[in-house]
Amino acid sequence: QLQASGGGLVQPGGSLTLSCSASGKTSNINAMGWYRQAPEKQRELVATIISGGLTKFADPVKGRFTISRVNVENTAETTAYLQMDSLTPEDTAVYLCFASTWDAEISWGQGTQVTVST
């Protein structure tokens, strides 16, 4: 199960942090990240963090977004964070976190609305 949080309304140039927490068989997770879906646009893979720490970003967010993942010691919980800086109205979308496993199963968190507006 994934529990997503964060998001909201921010002015252009502002920052937001999204989080996505997984519990259960988290040792089997090989990647976590976020897609975003804006009205009348295709779903876009925004950021991914792969086991080992490798990160990938969509071109529109490179240099502005960072992704990290923290494993909670002595628990089966892991949380990914998406730090979004220098936000623009074009970043307005519903952000969907995901986790994929080594055996190709994908779990989704609930969508989180991010609105960048004055």
VONUDREN-760572 format. One record per residue (C-alpha): residue number from 0; residue in one letter; chain; z, y, x. Coordinates in pm, whole numbers, plus 50000, padded with zeros to 5 digits. Layout:
N
{r NUM; 'a'; 'A'; {Z; Y; X}}
...
//
This chain:
118
{r 0; 'q'; 'A'; {50000; 50000; 50000}}
{r 1; 'l'; 'A'; {49922; 50352; 50112}}
{r 2; 'q'; 'A'; {50118; 50658; 50014}}
{r 3; 'a'; 'A'; {49940; 50988; 50067}}
{r 4; 's'; 'A'; {50101; 51329; 50072}}
{r 5; 'g'; 'A'; {50031; 51685; 50174}}
{r 6; 'g'; 'A'; {49748; 51905; 50064}}
{r 7; 'g'; 'A'; {49759; 52208; 49842}}
{r 8; 'l'; 'A'; {49626; 52560; 49841}}
{r 9; 'v'; 'A'; {49582; 52756; 50161}}
{r 10; 'q'; 'A'; {49403; 53074; 50259}}
{r 11; 'p'; 'A'; {49102; 53063; 50491}}
{r 12; 'g'; 'A'; {49217; 53032; 50849}}
{r 13; 'g'; 'A'; {49532; 52853; 50746}}
{r 14; 's'; 'A'; {49659; 52504; 50823}}
{r 15; 'l'; 'A'; {49764; 52198; 50631}}
{r 16; 't'; 'A'; {49889; 51855; 50727}}
{r 17; 'l'; 'A'; {49811; 51539; 50535}}
{r 18; 's'; 'A'; {50003; 51219; 50581}}
{r 19; 'c'; 'A'; {49926; 50862; 50486}}
{r 20; 's'; 'A'; {50198; 50599; 50509}}
{r 21; 'a'; 'A'; {50139; 50227; 50508}}
{r 22; 's'; 'A'; {50391; 49951; 50464}}
{r 23; 'g'; 'A'; {50371; 49576; 50469}}
{r 24; 'k'; 'A'; {50141; 49398; 50713}}
{r 25; 't'; 'A'; {50083; 49710; 50918}}
{r 26; 's'; 'A'; {50038; 49512; 51239}}
{r 27; 'n'; 'A'; {49704; 49402; 51095}}
{r 28; 'i'; 'A'; {49578; 49760; 51057}}
{r 29; 'n'; 'A'; {49310; 49846; 51309}}
{r 30; 'a'; 'A'; {49211; 50188; 51177}}
{r 31; 'm'; 'A'; {49335; 50466; 50952}}
{r 32; 'g'; 'A'; {49173; 50786; 50847}}
{r 33; 'w'; 'A'; {49045; 51013; 50576}}
{r 34; 'y'; 'A'; {48734; 51064; 50372}}
{r 35; 'r'; 'A'; {48679; 51373; 50165}}
{r 36; 'q'; 'A'; {48489; 51426; 49844}}
{r 37; 'a'; 'A'; {48380; 51774; 49742}}
{r 38; 'p'; 'A'; {48214; 51852; 49408}}
{r 39; 'e'; 'A'; {47844; 51771; 49410}}
{r 40; 'k'; 'A'; {47860; 51648; 49769}}
{r 41; 'q'; 'A'; {47854; 51303; 49920}}
{r 42; 'r'; 'A'; {48175; 51145; 50036}}
{r 43; 'e'; 'A'; {48225; 51227; 50401}}
{r 44; 'l'; 'A'; {48421; 51041; 50665}}
{r 45; 'v'; 'A'; {48636; 51315; 50814}}
{r 46; 'a'; 'A'; {48854; 51152; 51076}}
{r 47; 't'; 'A'; {48950; 50808; 51201}}
{r 48; 'i'; 'A'; {49209; 50679; 51442}}
{r 49; 'i'; 'A'; {49150; 50334; 51577}}
{r 50; 's'; 'A'; {49405; 50095; 51721}}
{r 51; 'g'; 'A'; {49455; 50201; 52080}}
{r 52; 'g'; 'A'; {49436; 50568; 51994}}
{r 53; 'l'; 'A'; {49063; 50633; 51989}}
{r 54; 't'; 'A'; {48980; 50912; 51745}}
{r 55; 'k'; 'A'; {48657; 51015; 51577}}
{r 56; 'f'; 'A'; {48575; 51324; 51375}}
{r 57; 'a'; 'A'; {48294; 51449; 51160}}
{r 58; 'd'; 'A'; {48100; 51728; 51327}}
{r 59; 'p'; 'A'; {48212; 52000; 51081}}
{r 60; 'v'; 'A'; {48578; 51945; 51168}}
{r 61; 'k'; 'A'; {48561; 51881; 51539}}
{r 62; 'g'; 'A'; {48791; 52113; 51727}}
{r 63; 'r'; 'A'; {48982; 52205; 51411}}
{r 64; 'f'; 'A'; {49126; 51875; 51287}}
{r 65; 't'; 'A'; {49340; 51629; 51476}}
{r 66; 'i'; 'A'; {49455; 51285; 51370}}
{r 67; 's'; 'A'; {49751; 51086; 51491}}
{r 68; 'r'; 'A'; {49940; 50774; 51397}}
{r 69; 'v'; 'A'; {50309; 50696; 51434}}
{r 70; 'n'; 'A'; {50464; 50353; 51401}}
{r 71; 'v'; 'A'; {50820; 50361; 51274}}
{r 72; 'e'; 'A'; {51036; 50158; 51511}}
{r 73; 'n'; 'A'; {51199; 49844; 51378}}
{r 74; 't'; 'A'; {51009; 49866; 51050}}
{r 75; 'a'; 'A'; {50673; 49757; 50919}}
{r 76; 'e'; 'A'; {50573; 50116; 50845}}
{r 77; 't'; 'A'; {50307; 50329; 51004}}
{r 78; 't'; 'A'; {50199; 50681; 50916}}
{r 79; 'a'; 'A'; {49880; 50865; 50998}}
{r 80; 'y'; 'A'; {49869; 51243; 51006}}
{r 81; 'l'; 'A'; {49572; 51471; 50968}}
{r 82; 'q'; 'A'; {49642; 51817; 51105}}
{r 83; 'm'; 'A'; {49389; 52062; 50969}}
{r 84; 'd'; 'A'; {49364; 52404; 51132}}
{r 85; 's'; 'A'; {49132; 52701; 51087}}
{r 86; 'l'; 'A'; {49050; 52586; 50738}}
{r 87; 't'; 'A'; {48748; 52728; 50559}}
{r 88; 'p'; 'A'; {48641; 52714; 50194}}
{r 89; 'e'; 'A'; {48397; 52442; 50297}}
{r 90; 'd'; 'A'; {48694; 52215; 50366}}
{r 91; 't'; 'A'; {48789; 52223; 49998}}
{r 92; 'a'; 'A'; {48779; 51867; 49869}}
{r 93; 'v'; 'A'; {48981; 51571; 49757}}
{r 94; 'y'; 'A'; {49094; 51389; 50069}}
{r 95; 'l'; 'A'; {49129; 51011; 50052}}
{r 96; 'c'; 'A'; {49319; 50822; 50317}}
{r 97; 'f'; 'A'; {49232; 50466; 50405}}
{r 98; 'a'; 'A'; {49349; 50184; 50623}}
{r 99; 's'; 'A'; {49132; 49899; 50739}}
{r 100; 't'; 'A'; {49245; 49570; 50882}}
{r 101; 'w'; 'A'; {49111; 49338; 51148}}
{r 102; 'd'; 'A'; {48984; 49110; 50872}}
{r 103; 'a'; 'A'; {48787; 49391; 50707}}
{r 104; 'e'; 'A'; {49017; 49467; 50417}}
{r 105; 'i'; 'A'; {49038; 49832; 50316}}
{r 106; 's'; 'A'; {49321; 49998; 50129}}
{r 107; 'w'; 'A'; {49311; 50344; 49978}}
{r 108; 'g'; 'A'; {49574; 50604; 49913}}
{r 109; 'q'; 'A'; {49568; 50835; 49617}}
{r 110; 'g'; 'A'; {49346; 51141; 49651}}
{r 111; 't'; 'A'; {49498; 51463; 49776}}
{r 112; 'q'; 'A'; {49349; 51796; 49675}}
{r 113; 'v'; 'A'; {49294; 52052; 49948}}
{r 114; 't'; 'A'; {49182; 52394; 49831}}
{r 115; 'v'; 'A'; {49096; 52671; 50074}}
{r 116; 's'; 'A'; {49065; 53000; 49894}}
{r 117; 't'; 'A'; {49182; 53357; 49884}}
//
